[in-house]
């Protein structure tokens, strides 16, 4: 951070010491709760005793076990008991969601070290933010990121509640040809494993699937939340960088007195931000790729279910499918929207560099502005697996692709 001497800081009314731990919690606390609940919060950020390591490992095993509990029996059911193309497709969506959850969960575990470095980077930035204007920018972006975390969590868990609880209970018990009454399960179980038509087996599986469904949503909520937190921090730091560039010529109370020093620190901070964005891309590119591809297919499947069952399905099914479609679409939108924000903010650094009074810089120092513009014009984009740019344009392409797959699916199965 650009600061003067300690003596100047103490006498400067705009350069004050703040409780950085409080603001770190504002940035990451909600995401920390979600990721810690599923055992993927970076272990080095907590006191890592042997007991805590075993607890963390136990949480990982339990979580994978819960996903497997609803995934494997449903696979057997589709292979052994389902007849007809539509009935097979009807469970392809839920099974693909489980596959997405497992892939994202494994990615979060593997990227634990990189996530830890990103969180430590955020802590360091808060510790070194002294100017009240810079701190206000970071607080505003941290609060926006916190709101995104709450919205992501609400949308993720909302879909799970309707699919695993509202739809089975809202449809009531059905009676089959053997005169057995039971609740339909979101993930049916093959009879070679257990006959869920009988009580209390039906109720037990319904309860466990509800718990599994709500638990698995923590990965979706955690991935979106982590993306929001990291991206909004990068966005805020770029905004602060632009404030520094604006004051390059005339300086500011807390900035270095020498133009050369101010310029050097601006370049160093820009490089630091670019490294943070690069690390963020490394953390998220597998998760975002799984999210983009998986949600594209799920939008297609959910649209197909709504069309095929509009006349025959219960009201609870209609509401559930629509809410799930909204949730899945929102997940893709969040990733693309955040990628757009970071890319646009990075471009603005170049514009601000050109708009300052660089002609007032002494000697040939104005040539240094060319370097700043060149650095800012370098392509800074978040991508899904280094294949798809995360942008609003890509979001539109995803929706169009989903609709194209939906039309193809209807043509092939009609």
C-alpha positions in Angstrom: 0.0 0.0 0.0 1.3 3.5 -0.8 1.9 5.2 2.5 4.3 7.8 4.0 6.4 7.4 7.1 4.8 6.2 10.3 5.0 9.7 11.8 3.0 11.1 8.9 0.4 8.3 9.3 -0.3 9.1 12.9 -0.8 12.8 12.3 -2.7 12.3 9.1 -6.5 12.3 9.7 -7.2 10.4 6.5 -4.7 7.6 7.2 -6.0 5.7 10.2 -5.6 2.3 11.8 -8.7 0.1 11.4 -9.8 -3.3 12.7 -8.8 -5.3 9.7 -10.0 -8.6 11.2 -13.5 -7.2 11.3 -13.4 -6.4 7.6 -11.8 -9.8 6.7 -14.8 -11.4 8.4 -17.1 -9.2 6.3 -15.4 -10.4 3.2 -15.1 -14.2 3.8 -17.1 -15.2 6.9 -20.3 -16.5 5.1 -18.2 -18.4 2.5 -16.1 -19.8 5.4 -19.2 -21.1 7.1 -20.3 -22.9 3.9 -16.9 -24.4 2.9 -16.1 -25.4 6.5 -19.4 -27.2 6.8 -18.3 -29.5 4.0 -14.7 -29.8 5.0 -13.0 -27.9 2.2 -12.1 -24.7 4.0 -8.3 -24.3 3.8 -6.8 -26.1 6.8 -3.8 -23.8 7.2 -6.2 -21.0 8.0 -7.3 -22.7 11.2 -5.4 -24.3 14.1 -4.7 -27.7 12.6 -4.5 -30.2 15.4 -4.5 -33.9 14.7 -8.1 -34.2 15.9 -9.2 -31.4 13.5 -7.5 -33.2 10.6 -9.4 -36.4 11.4 -12.6 -34.4 11.7 -12.0 -32.8 8.4 -11.3 -36.2 6.8 -14.4 -37.6 8.3 -16.5 -34.7 6.9 -15.1 -35.4 3.5 -15.9 -39.1 3.7 -19.4 -38.4 5.0 -20.1 -35.9 2.3 -19.0 -38.2 -0.5 -21.0 -41.0 1.1 -24.1 -38.9 1.1 -23.7 -38.1 -2.6 -23.0 -41.7 -3.4 -26.0 -42.8 -1.3 -28.4 -41.1 -3.7 -26.3 -41.5 -6.9 -25.5 -45.3 -7.0 -29.0 -46.7 -6.2 -30.5 -44.3 -8.8 -28.0 -45.5 -11.5 -29.0 -49.2 -10.8 -32.7 -48.1 -11.0 -32.2 -46.5 -14.4 -30.2 -49.4 -15.8 -32.3 -52.3 -14.4 -35.9 -51.0 -14.1 -36.5 -48.0 -16.3 -38.2 -48.6 -19.6 -38.7 -46.0 -22.4 -36.5 -43.1 -23.6 -38.4 -40.4 -21.7 -38.3 -42.2 -18.4 -34.5 -42.7 -18.8 -34.0 -39.0 -19.7 -36.2 -38.0 -16.7 -33.5 -39.2 -14.3 -30.5 -38.1 -16.4 -30.8 -34.5 -15.1 -30.7 -35.5 -11.4 -27.8 -37.9 -12.0 -25.8 -35.3 -14.0 -26.3 -32.9 -11.0 -24.8 -35.5 -8.7 -21.8 -35.9 -11.1 -21.4 -32.1 -11.1 -21.4 -31.9 -7.3 -18.7 -34.6 -7.0 -16.5 -33.0 -9.6 -16.8 -29.6 -8.0 -16.2 -31.0 -4.5 -13.0 -32.8 -5.6 -11.8 -29.7 -7.3 -12.3 -27.6 -4.1 -10.3 -30.2 -2.1 -7.5 -30.3 -4.7 -7.4 -26.5 -4.9 -7.2 -26.0 -1.1 -3.7 -24.6 -1.1 -4.6 -22.0 -3.8 -7.8 -21.1 -1.9 -5.7 -20.5 1.2 -3.3 -18.2 -0.7 -6.2 -16.2 -2.1 -7.7 -15.8 1.4 -4.3 -14.8 2.9 -4.0 -12.3 0.0 -7.4 -10.8 1.0 -6.2 -10.5 4.7 -3.0 -8.9 3.6 -4.9 -6.3 1.5 -7.1 -5.4 4.5 -4.2 -5.1 6.8 -2.4 -2.7 4.4 -5.4 -0.5 3.7 -5.1 2.7 5.7 -6.8 5.5 3.7 -10.4 5.9 4.6 -11.4 6.3 0.9 -9.7 3.1 -0.1 -11.2 1.3 2.9 -14.7 2.6 2.0 -14.2 1.1 -1.5 -13.2 -2.3 -0.1 -16.1 -2.3 2.4 -18.6 -1.4 -0.4 -17.4 -4.3 -2.6 -17.1 -6.7 0.4 -20.8 -5.9 1.3 -21.9 -6.5 -2.3 -20.0 -9.8 -2.3 -21.6 -10.8 0.9 -25.1 -10.1 -0.5 -24.2 -12.2 -3.6 -23.2 -15.0 -1.2 -26.6 -14.9 0.5 -28.5 -14.8 -2.8 -26.4 -17.8 -4.2 -27.1 -19.8 -1.0 -30.8 -18.9 -1.1 -31.2 -20.0 -4.8 -29.2 -23.2 -4.3 -31.0 -24.4 -1.2 -34.4 -23.2 -2.6 -34.2 -25.7 -5.4 -33.1 -28.5 -3.2 -36.0 -27.9 -0.7 -38.6 -28.1 -3.5 -37.1 -31.1 -5.2 -36.4 -33.3 -2.1 -39.2 -32.1 0.2 -42.0 -30.1 -1.4 -42.4 -32.2 -4.5 -42.6 -35.6 -2.8 -44.8 -34.4 0.0 -46.9 -32.1 -2.2 -47.7 -35.0 -4.6 -48.8 -37.1 -1.7 -48.6 -40.9 -1.6 -49.3 -42.9 -4.7 -50.9 -46.4 -4.8 -49.5 -49.0 -7.2 -50.9 -52.2 -8.7 -49.8 -54.1 -5.6 -52.0 -51.8 -3.4 -48.9 -50.3 -1.8 -48.9 -46.6 -0.8 -45.7 -44.7 -0.7 -44.0 -41.4 -1.5 -42.1 -41.1 -4.7 -38.4 -40.4 -4.2 -36.4 -37.7 -6.0 -33.8 -40.4 -6.7 -35.5 -43.8 -7.0 -33.8 -46.8 -5.6 -33.5 -50.2 -7.5 -35.3 -53.0 -5.8 -32.2 -55.2 -5.8 -30.9 -52.7 -3.2 -34.1 -52.0 -1.3 -37.8 -52.0 -2.0 -38.7 -48.4 -1.0 -42.5 -49.1 -1.5 -42.7 -50.5 2.0 -42.9 -48.5 5.2 -40.7 -47.6 7.1 -38.1 -48.1 4.3 -39.8 -45.5 2.2 -39.8 -42.9 5.0 -36.1 -43.7 5.9 -34.9 -43.2 2.3 -37.0 -40.1 1.9 -35.5 -38.6 5.0 -31.9 -39.5 4.1 -32.3 -38.2 0.6 -33.7 -34.9 2.0 -30.6 -34.6 4.2 -28.3 -35.6 1.3 -29.9 -33.2 -1.1 -29.7 -30.2 1.3 -26.1 -31.1 2.1 -25.0 -31.5 -1.5 -26.3 -28.0 -2.3 -23.5 -26.6 0.0 -21.0 -27.3 -2.8 -23.0 -25.3 -5.4 -23.5 -22.5 -2.9 -19.9 -22.7 -1.8 -18.5 -22.6 -5.3 -20.7 -19.6 -6.3 -19.9 -17.8 -3.0 -16.1 -18.3 -3.3 -16.3 -17.0 -6.9 -18.2 -13.9 -5.7 -15.9 -13.2 -2.8 -12.7 -13.5 -4.8 -14.0 -11.6 -7.8 -15.4 -8.7 -5.8 -12.2 -8.3 -3.9 -10.3 -8.1 -7.2 -12.9 -5.6 -8.5 -12.4 -3.5 -5.3 -8.6 -3.5 -5.6 -8.8 -2.4 -9.2 -11.1 0.4 -8.2 -8.5 1.5 -5.6 -5.7 1.3 -8.1 -7.7 3.7 -10.4 -7.9 6.1 -7.4 -4.1 6.0 -7.1 -3.7 6.6 -10.8 -6.0 9.7 -10.6 -3.7 11.1 -7.9 -0.4 10.1 -9.7 0.3 13.7 -10.8 -0.6 15.7 -7.7 -0.3 13.1 -5.0 -2.6 12.4 -2.0 -2.2 12.8 1.7 -1.2 9.2 2.3 0.7 8.7 -1.0 4.5 8.9 -1.5 5.8 12.5 -2.1 7.8 11.6 -5.1 6.2 10.9 -8.6 8.7 8.2 -9.3 7.8 6.4 -6.1 4.1 6.8 -6.7 4.5 5.4 -10.2 6.5 2.4 -8.9 4.0 1.5 -6.3 1.1 1.8 -8.8 2.9 -0.7 -11.1 3.7 -3.0 -8.2 0.0 -3.0 -7.0 -1.2 -3.6 -10.6 1.1 -6.6 -10.9 -0.1 -7.9 -7.5 -3.7 -7.6 -8.6 -3.0 -9.4 -11.9 -1.4 -12.2 -9.9 -4.4 -12.5 -7.6 -6.7 -12.7 -10.6 -4.5 -15.3 -12.2 -4.6 -17.4 -9.0 -8.4 -16.9 -8.8 -8.6 -18.2 -12.4 -6.6 -21.2 -11.4 -8.9 -21.9 -8.4 -12.1 -21.6 -10.4 -11.5 -22.6 -13.9 -12.4 -26.3 -13.4 -15.4 -25.5 -11.2 -16.7 -22.9 -13.7 -16.3 -25.4 -16.6 -18.3 -28.0 -14.8 -20.9 -25.4 -13.9 -21.2 -24.1 -17.4 -21.4 -27.5 -19.1 -23.6 -29.1 -16.4 -26.0 -26.2 -16.1 -26.3 -26.0 -19.9 -27.5 -29.6 -20.0 -29.7 -29.2 -16.9 -31.5 -26.2 -18.5 -32.1 -28.3 -21.5 -33.4 -31.2 -19.4 -35.6 -29.1 -17.1 -37.2 -27.3 -20.1 -37.8 -30.7 -21.6 -39.5 -32.0 -18.4 -41.7 -28.9 -18.1 -42.9 -29.3 -21.7 -43.5 -33.0 -21.6 -45.3 -33.0 -18.2 -47.2 -29.7 -18.4 -50.5 -31.4 -19.0 -50.1 -34.5 -16.7 -47.8 -33.5 -13.8 -49.0 -32.3 -10.4 -48.8 -28.6 -9.5 -45.9 -29.3 -7.1 -43.9 -30.7 -10.0 -44.5 -27.7 -12.1 -43.4 -25.3 -9.4 -40.3 -27.5 -8.5 -39.1 -27.6 -12.1 -39.6 -23.9 -12.6 -37.7 -23.1 -9.4 -34.9 -25.6 -10.3 -34.7 -24.0 -13.8 -34.4 -20.5 -12.2 -31.7 -21.7 -9.8 -29.6 -23.4 -12.5 -29.9 -20.4 -14.8 -28.9 -18.1 -11.9 -25.8 -20.2 -11.2 -24.6 -19.7 -14.7 -25.5 -16.0 -14.7 -23.5 -15.4 -11.5 -20.3 -16.9 -13.0 -20.7 -15.0 -16.2 -21.7 -11.7 -14.5 -18.7 -11.8 -12.2 -16.4 -12.6 -15.1 -17.8 -9.6 -16.9 -17.3 -7.3 -13.9 -13.6 -8.2 -13.5 -12.9 -7.9 -17.3 -14.6 -4.5 -17.6 -13.0 -3.1 -14.5 -9.5 -4.1 -15.8 -10.2 -2.2 -19.0 -11.2 0.9 -17.1 -7.7 1.0 -15.6 -6.4 1.7 -19.1 -9.0 4.4 -19.7 -8.2 6.2 -16.4 -4.5 6.0 -17.1 -5.0 7.9 -20.4 -7.5 10.5 -18.9 -5.1 11.8 -16.1 -3.1 15.0 -16.7 -0.1 13.0 -17.8 1.1 16.0 -19.8 1.9 17.7 -16.5 4.4 15.1 -15.5 8.0 16.5 -15.5 10.6 15.4 -18.1 10.0 12.1 -19.8 8.1 10.6 -17.0 4.9 10.8 -19.1 6.3 7.9 -21.1 5.7 5.6 -18.1 2.0 6.1 -18.6 2.4 4.2 -21.9 3.6 1.2 -19.8 0.5 1.5 -17.5 -1.9 1.6 -20.5 -0.1 -1.3 -22.2 -0.4 -3.4 -19.0 -4.0 -2.5 -18.5 -4.9 -3.4 -22.1 -3.6 -6.9 -21.6 -6.5 -9.3 -21.8 -7.8 -10.1 -18.3 -10.6 -12.6 -18.5 -12.0 -15.3 -16.2 -12.6 -18.4 -18.2 -14.3 -21.8 -17.8 -11.5 -24.3 -18.2 -9.6 -21.9 -20.5 -12.2 -22.7 -23.1 -15.2 -20.3 -22.5 -14.9 -16.7 -21.4 -17.1 -15.9 -18.5 -19.1 -12.9 -19.7 -22.6 -11.8 -20.4 -22.2 -12.7 -24.0 -21.2 -16.2 -23.0 -24.3 -16.4 -20.8 -26.5 -15.6 -23.8 -24.6 -18.3 -25.8 -25.3 -20.8 -23.0 -29.0 -20.1 -23.1 -29.2 -20.3 -26.9 -27.2 -23.6 -26.8 -29.6 -25.0 -24.1 -32.6 -24.2 -26.3 -31.0 -25.7 -29.3 -30.3 -29.0 -27.4 -33.9 -28.8 -26.1 -35.3 -28.6 -29.6 -33.1 -31.4 -30.8 -34.2 -33.6 -27.8 -37.8 -33.0 -28.5 -37.3 -33.9 -32.2 -35.5 -37.1 -31.4 -38.0 -38.3 -28.7 -41.2 -37.2 -30.4 
